[in-house]
Amino acid sequence: MRLNKPAKSPAGYDNMSLAIYWHRDDLRLHDNPCLHRAVNGYDRVLPIFIFDPRQFEMLPLGFRKTGYHRFIFLKDCIAALQQSYQEKGGNLLVVLGRPEEILADLLREQQADIVLAQAEVASEETTVERSIAAALQTEFELIWGKSLYHRDDLPFGFDEIPATSKSFRIRAQKEAGVRELLPTPDRIDCPELTDWGKLPVADELGFRREEALDFQAPVPAGEKAALERLHYYTFETRLVEKYKWTRNKSLGIDYSSKFSAWLNRGCLSPRQVYHTVKRYEKEVKRNISTWWLIFEVVWRDFFIFSHAKYGDKIFRAGGIKNRETDWKHDKELFDRWCRGETGIPFADAHLRELWETGFMSNRGRVNTASFLTRDYEIDWRWGAAWFESQLLDYEVSANWFNWNTQATEIYYTNPVHQSMKYDKNGEYILSQLPELAALPFPFFHAPWLTQEFTGVEPVKSYPQPAFIQKKWGRSIGNIRKEIPEEYEDLVAKKG
């Protein structure tokens, strides 16, 4: 295939070296190891992003591997990256196709010296890397750049990654320093192309018209927005000082940093977060919250390097320890969960937010994962696949390890108890489930109690739970204790 007609080279360009830089989840110019290598090792750089149709295929579960929300956010990130290149005197080539085919053709047509790309750890990505390496032979170089700690600086190899995040964090912090930031290039010289491509529209990747929902991302896309948010959350508002105490909330934009979508698309460097927070601690204030924010970035590293250790074991039904499991595969119950129609308001509110915005709080992720696996007893891999499809901040290692852990390792999370603990006044629940707004406190936590205490049927537009777990009994009892005496009196009179 002919990807691009080579333009006539300016005088003196024929003997200049050229590196093709294949962007993956590293959609930025700042602190970018691949770009640094390209700009400093070669005379010209040809940046490219490839929309791989395989990443948007329909799964047997009835939804896409990459859903519409993620597609739109990715496309906006690419548009922002292209503009950043143009501001530096260059450009970004945008292509639809398979990287192993596109890059081989591009290398030959542009007579480039090398293809550079960020190294990944997941099997889908590394399989593509091997195909590219076989096609290009020695003209393909993978560069580490997605974690806070560089893999070469860790005090252990991939096979020796500690089993717990605490052990990983303590040893990494003591024995592996965080590297300094790489400079953003002042200018990027690119070859002259006749066509730099265009961003694909939804139907080119197979999306049907009914999948193209109106959608407003909770954060704007791209590197500039990411850096602005980092400054806003630290020096501008000092919200970072409250992070530890607000991070378990679900309502609003400022209860957490919201860095994750940019981090996991590579619009924001984890080292940039680290060095900004460290500078904040030095110049403004250091407390448990500033420590905790860095702690979360290190935790992300733990997942990435653990994935490198365990490989595809993280996708097994029994998890990395291959525990015996007997998961159900009830598609009807699973679809109720995906749509936020379980009848448990705290779970449904989070699941509907995910469906509408592509985002869900950490508290929501813990609760909805626990509900699917411990209450519905449905295969956790279905839930992990749904999150992969929907989450703007999806990162393969963190997503699948978190689900693995929630389903096979750690304690049960009671959604009824969590509802009263984290959203007692119902601000978050009612923001996502306005149909429950007519219910007085505390009935919106357990709408099925409405008939018993008020004589009024539960809200018809809101589903009844498939079942009420006995283990919710104590929490439901606590809700009953909050019910006003006037409703207790009604029950007594009816009795």
C-alpha positions in Angstrom: 0.0 0.0 0.0 1.2 3.5 -0.7 0.6 5.6 2.4 2.1 8.9 1.4 3.7 10.3 -1.7 7.2 11.5 -0.7 7.4 15.2 -1.2 10.4 16.8 -2.9 13.1 17.2 -0.3 14.5 20.7 0.4 18.1 21.3 -0.5 20.4 19.4 1.8 17.7 17.1 3.2 18.7 14.0 1.1 21.5 13.2 3.5 19.7 14.0 6.7 18.7 11.2 9.1 15.0 10.5 9.8 13.3 8.8 12.8 9.7 7.7 12.6 8.1 8.1 16.1 5.1 5.9 16.6 2.9 7.4 19.3 1.0 4.9 21.5 -0.2 5.9 25.0 2.4 8.7 25.2 0.5 11.6 23.7 2.6 14.5 24.8 5.7 16.5 24.1 6.9 17.2 27.6 9.1 14.6 29.4 8.8 12.2 26.5 11.7 9.7 26.2 10.8 8.6 22.7 10.6 12.2 21.4 13.8 13.1 23.3 15.6 10.2 21.6 14.2 11.1 18.2 15.0 14.9 18.3 18.5 14.4 19.8 19.5 11.4 17.7 18.2 12.3 14.3 17.9 15.3 12.0 14.2 15.0 11.4 11.3 13.3 13.1 8.1 11.9 11.5 5.6 11.5 14.4 2.6 9.2 13.6 -0.5 7.9 15.4 -2.3 4.9 14.1 -5.9 4.1 14.8 -5.9 0.3 14.9 -9.4 -1.1 14.0 -8.7 -4.1 16.2 -9.0 -1.9 19.3 -12.6 -1.0 18.4 -14.0 -4.5 17.5 -17.2 -5.7 19.0 -16.7 -8.3 21.8 -18.9 -11.4 22.2 -20.4 -9.7 25.3 -22.1 -7.2 23.0 -20.0 -4.1 23.4 -16.8 -2.8 21.9 -13.3 -3.3 23.2 -13.0 0.5 23.0 -16.3 2.2 23.4 -17.5 5.5 22.0 -16.5 7.6 25.0 -13.0 6.4 24.8 -12.8 6.9 21.1 -13.9 10.5 21.3 -11.5 11.3 24.1 -8.7 9.6 22.3 -9.5 11.5 19.1 -9.5 14.8 21.0 -6.1 13.9 22.5 -4.7 13.3 19.1 -6.1 16.5 17.7 -4.4 18.4 20.7 -1.1 16.5 20.1 -1.2 17.4 16.4 -1.7 21.1 17.3 1.2 21.0 19.7 3.5 19.6 17.0 2.4 22.3 14.6 3.2 24.9 17.1 6.7 23.5 17.2 7.1 23.7 13.4 6.2 20.0 12.8 3.1 17.9 12.4 1.6 14.6 13.3 0.7 12.0 10.7 -2.7 10.3 11.5 -3.5 7.0 9.9 -6.1 4.2 10.1 -4.8 0.6 9.9 -2.6 -2.0 11.5 0.7 -0.7 12.8 2.7 -3.7 11.7 1.7 -2.9 8.1 1.6 0.9 8.2 5.1 1.3 9.8 6.8 -1.1 7.4 5.4 0.8 4.4 6.2 4.2 5.9 9.8 3.3 6.8 10.4 2.2 3.2 8.6 5.1 1.5 10.2 7.8 3.6 13.6 6.0 3.6 13.7 6.5 7.3 16.5 5.2 9.5 14.5 3.8 12.4 11.1 3.5 14.0 10.9 4.5 17.7 8.0 3.6 20.1 7.2 3.4 23.8 7.6 -0.1 25.2 4.5 -1.8 26.6 4.0 -4.8 28.9 0.6 -6.3 27.9 0.4 -9.2 25.5 -1.7 -7.6 22.9 0.7 -4.7 22.6 3.9 -6.8 22.8 2.5 -9.2 20.1 2.2 -6.2 17.8 5.7 -5.1 18.8 7.1 -8.5 17.8 5.3 -8.3 14.4 6.8 -4.9 13.8 10.3 -6.0 14.9 10.1 -9.0 12.5 9.0 -6.7 9.6 11.6 -4.0 10.3 14.4 -6.2 11.6 17.0 -4.0 13.3 15.2 -0.7 12.5 12.8 -0.7 15.5 13.7 0.5 18.9 11.4 0.3 22.0 12.0 2.9 24.7 10.7 2.7 28.3 8.6 5.7 29.3 5.2 5.0 30.9 6.0 4.7 34.6 7.3 6.9 37.4 10.4 4.7 38.0 12.4 3.7 35.0 12.6 -0.1 34.7 16.4 0.0 34.6 16.6 1.8 37.9 14.5 -0.6 40.0 16.4 -2.7 42.6 14.8 -5.9 41.2 14.0 -7.5 37.8 10.6 -8.1 36.6 10.6 -11.7 37.9 11.5 -10.3 41.4 8.7 -7.7 41.7 7.5 -7.8 45.3 4.1 -9.4 45.9 2.7 -6.4 47.7 2.5 -2.7 46.8 3.9 -1.7 50.2 7.1 -3.8 49.6 7.4 -2.5 46.1 7.0 1.1 47.3 9.4 1.0 50.2 12.2 -0.6 48.2 11.6 1.6 45.1 11.6 4.8 47.1 14.8 3.8 49.0 16.8 2.3 46.2 15.5 3.8 42.9 15.5 7.5 42.3 12.9 9.3 40.1 14.7 10.6 37.0 14.7 14.3 36.2 12.3 15.7 33.6 13.4 15.6 30.0 13.1 19.0 28.2 10.3 19.8 25.8 11.9 20.5 22.3 11.8 24.1 21.2 11.5 23.0 17.6 10.6 19.7 15.8 11.8 19.3 12.2 9.6 17.0 10.2 9.8 15.9 6.6 7.5 17.5 4.1 4.5 15.3 3.3 1.8 15.8 0.8 -0.9 14.4 3.1 -0.8 14.3 6.9 -4.0 12.3 7.1 -7.1 13.0 9.1 -8.9 12.0 12.3 -11.3 9.1 11.6 -15.0 9.5 12.1 -16.9 7.0 14.1 -18.3 4.9 11.3 -14.8 4.3 9.9 -14.2 2.2 13.0 -17.5 0.4 12.9 -19.5 2.4 15.3 -23.2 2.4 14.5 -25.3 5.5 14.7 -27.0 4.5 17.9 -23.7 4.1 19.6 -22.7 7.7 18.9 -24.2 9.1 22.1 -24.0 12.8 23.2 -21.2 12.8 25.6 -19.2 15.5 27.6 -16.0 14.2 29.1 -15.5 15.3 32.7 -12.1 16.7 31.8 -10.8 18.2 28.5 -8.5 16.2 26.3 -4.8 16.7 25.6 -1.4 17.7 27.1 -2.1 21.4 27.7 -5.3 20.6 29.6 -3.4 18.1 31.7 -0.6 20.5 32.6 -3.2 23.2 33.4 -5.1 20.8 35.7 -1.8 19.8 37.5 -1.1 23.5 38.2 -4.7 24.1 39.2 -4.8 21.2 41.6 -1.5 22.1 43.3 -0.3 25.7 43.3 -3.5 27.5 42.1 -6.1 26.0 44.5 -4.0 23.9 47.0 -6.5 21.1 46.7 -3.7 18.6 46.8 -3.5 19.3 50.6 -7.0 17.8 51.0 -6.6 14.8 48.7 -6.4 12.1 51.4 -9.7 13.3 52.9 -11.7 13.9 49.7 -10.5 11.1 47.5 -13.4 8.7 48.5 -16.1 11.1 47.4 -18.0 10.8 44.2 -19.6 14.1 43.4 -17.9 17.0 41.6 -14.7 17.6 39.8 -12.3 18.6 42.6 -12.6 15.8 45.2 -9.8 14.0 43.4 -7.0 15.0 41.1 -8.6 13.6 37.9 -5.1 13.1 36.5 -5.8 9.5 35.6 -7.3 10.0 32.1 -4.3 12.1 31.1 -1.7 9.8 32.7 -3.1 6.7 31.1 -3.3 8.3 27.6 0.2 9.6 28.2 -0.9 13.3 28.0 0.7 13.8 31.4 4.0 12.3 32.5 4.0 10.6 35.9 7.4 12.2 36.6 5.8 15.6 35.9 3.3 14.9 38.6 6.0 13.7 41.0 8.3 16.7 40.5 5.5 19.2 40.6 4.2 17.8 43.9 7.8 17.7 45.3 8.2 21.3 44.3 4.9 22.1 46.0 6.0 20.4 49.2 9.2 22.5 49.2 7.7 25.8 48.3 4.2 25.7 49.9 3.4 22.8 52.2 4.0 19.1 52.8 1.4 16.9 54.5 -0.1 13.4 54.4 -2.2 14.4 51.3 0.8 15.4 49.2 2.5 12.2 50.2 -0.7 10.2 49.4 -0.9 11.6 45.9 2.6 10.4 45.1 1.7 7.1 46.8 -1.0 6.7 44.2 1.4 7.3 41.3 3.7 4.7 42.8 0.8 2.3 43.1 0.2 2.7 39.4 3.8 1.7 38.8 3.3 -1.4 41.0 0.5 -2.6 38.7 2.5 -2.0 35.6 5.6 -3.9 36.8 3.5 -6.6 38.3 1.8 -7.1 35.0 5.3 -7.5 33.5 6.0 -10.2 36.1 2.7 -12.2 35.8 1.9 -11.7 32.1 -1.4 -13.1 31.0 -2.0 -14.8 34.4 -3.8 -11.6 35.3 -6.6 -12.5 32.8 -7.3 -16.0 34.3 -10.7 -16.6 36.0 -8.9 -17.4 39.3 -6.5 -14.5 39.0 -2.7 -14.6 39.4 -3.0 -17.2 42.1 -5.3 -19.3 39.9 -7.9 -19.8 42.7 -10.7 -22.2 42.2 -13.7 -20.3 41.0 -17.3 -21.1 39.9 -18.3 -17.8 38.3 -21.8 -17.4 36.9 -22.3 -16.2 33.3 -25.8 -14.7 33.6 -26.0 -12.2 30.8 -29.3 -10.7 31.9 -27.9 -9.8 35.4 -24.7 -8.6 33.8 -26.6 -6.3 31.5 -28.6 -4.9 34.4 -25.3 -4.1 36.1 -23.8 -2.4 33.0 -26.9 -0.2 32.6 -27.0 0.7 36.2 -30.4 -1.1 36.8 -29.5 -3.3 39.8 -32.0 -1.6 42.1 -29.2 -0.7 44.5 -28.9 3.1 44.2 -25.3 3.5 45.3 -24.1 1.0 42.7 -26.5 2.2 40.0 -25.5 5.9 40.4 -21.8 5.1 39.7 -22.6 2.7 36.8 -24.8 5.3 35.1 -22.1 8.0 35.6 -19.7 5.6 33.8 -22.2 5.0 31.0 -22.8 8.8 30.5 -19.4 10.3 31.1 -16.7 7.5 30.8 -15.7 8.2 34.4 -16.3 6.6 37.8 -14.8 7.5 41.2 -12.5 5.1 43.0 -15.2 4.5 45.6 -17.6 3.6 42.8 -15.2 1.2 41.2 -14.6 -0.7 44.4 -18.3 -1.0 45.1 -19.5 -1.9 41.7 -16.8 -4.5 41.2 -17.5 -6.1 44.5 -21.3 -6.1 43.8 -20.8 -7.8 40.4 -18.4 -10.5 41.7 -19.6 -11.1 45.3 -23.3 -10.4 45.1 -24.1 -11.4 41.5 -21.2 -13.8 41.5 -20.6 -13.0 37.8 -17.2 -13.6 36.1 -15.0 -10.6 37.0 -13.5 -10.6 33.6 -16.8 -9.5 32.2 -16.8 -6.5 34.5 -13.1 -5.7 33.7 -14.0 -5.8 29.9 -16.9 -3.4 30.5 -14.6 -1.0 32.3 -12.0 -1.3 29.5 -14.7 -0.4 27.0 -16.0 2.6 28.9 -13.4 4.2 31.2 -11.6 7.3 29.8 -8.7 6.6 32.1 -8.4 2.9 31.2 -5.0 1.4 31.7 -4.6 -2.3 31.1 -2.4 -3.2 34.1 -4.3 -1.1 36.7 -7.8 -2.1 35.4 -7.2 -5.8 35.3 -5.1 -6.0 38.5 -7.7 -4.0 40.4 -10.5 -6.3 39.2 -8.4 -9.4 39.9 -7.8 -8.2 43.4 -11.4 -7.2 44.1 -12.7 -10.5 42.8 -10.2 -13.0 44.2 -8.2 -11.4 47.0 -9.7 -8.8 49.2 -12.8 -8.3 51.4 -16.4 -7.9 50.4 -17.8 -4.4 50.1 -21.4 -3.9 51.2 -23.1 -1.4 48.8 -25.9 -0.6 51.2 -23.5 0.1 54.0 -21.2 2.1 51.7 -24.2 4.2 50.5 -25.0 5.5 54.0 -21.3 5.9 54.9 -20.2 7.9 51.8 -23.4 9.5 50.6 -25.7 9.7 53.6 -27.6 12.8 52.4 -27.9 11.4 48.9 -26.3 14.2 47.0 -24.4 11.9 44.7 -27.2 9.3 44.3 -29.8 11.9 43.4 -27.5 13.6 41.0 -27.4 10.4 38.9 -30.8 9.0 39.8 -33.2 12.0 39.7 -36.2 9.6 39.6 -35.6 9.0 43.3 -35.6 12.6 44.2 -39.3 12.4 45.4 -38.4 9.8 48.0 -37.8 11.3 51.5 -34.6 10.5 53.4 -33.5 7.7 53.8 -35.6 5.8 51.3 -33.5 6.7 48.4 -30.8 4.4 49.9 -33.2 1.5 49.8 -36.3 2.3 47.7 -37.8 -1.2 48.2 -38.6 -0.1 51.8 -40.9 2.6 50.5 -44.0 0.4 50.2 -43.6 -1.0 53.7 -43.3 2.4 55.4 -45.4 4.8 53.3 -47.9 2.6 51.6 -46.8 4.0 48.3 -45.3 1.8 45.6 -41.6 2.3 44.9 -40.7 4.6 42.0 -42.0 2.7 38.9 -39.2 4.0 36.7 -36.6 2.6 39.0 -36.0 -1.2 39.0 -36.5 -3.5 42.0 -33.4 -5.5 43.1 -33.0 -9.0 41.7 -32.7 -10.1 45.3 -31.9 -8.8 48.8 -28.9 -10.3 50.3 -29.1 -11.5 53.9 -25.6 -10.0 54.5 -27.1 -6.6 53.8 -29.4 -7.0 56.8 -27.5 -5.1 59.3 -27.0 -2.1 56.9 -30.7 -2.2 56.0 -31.4 -2.2 59.7 -29.3 1.0 60.1 -31.4 2.6 57.3 -34.5 1.7 59.1 -33.3 3.4 62.3 -33.0 6.7 60.3 -36.7 6.5 59.1 -38.8 9.3 60.7 -41.3 8.4 63.4 -44.2 9.5 61.2 -43.5 6.5 58.9 -43.0 4.2 61.8 -46.4 5.2 63.1 -48.0 4.5 59.7 -46.6 0.9 59.8 -48.0 0.5 63.4 -51.4 1.7 62.4 -51.5 -0.7 59.4 -50.4 -3.5 61.7 
